[in-house]
Amino acid sequence: MAMTIRLPEELDRALDAIAEAEHVSKHALVLQGVELIVARRARRAEVDDAIDFVLSHDAELLQRLEDA
């Protein structure tokens, strides 16, 4: 799928500098950034689900620890 991204000049310059330093294209950097965002959100959802599980399945234990 094709996509056009319009970046503010400052961000575009920063991306140019990073791409040059890393010896990759700006396109590759943008893909890496998107992948990081997707992974971070997925991880956050996993952590939230784990917390919900513990709170619901170990509520009695957590209450006893709180009262100790």
Sequence and secondary structure as in RCSB ss.txt:
>XXXX:A:sequence
MAMTIRLPEELDRALDAIAEAEHVSKHALVLQGVELIVARRARRAEVDDAIDFVLSHDAELLQRLEDA
>XXXX:A:secstr
        HHHHHHHHHHHHHHTS HHHHHHHHHHHHHHHHHHHHHHHHHHHHHHHHSHHHHHHHHH 
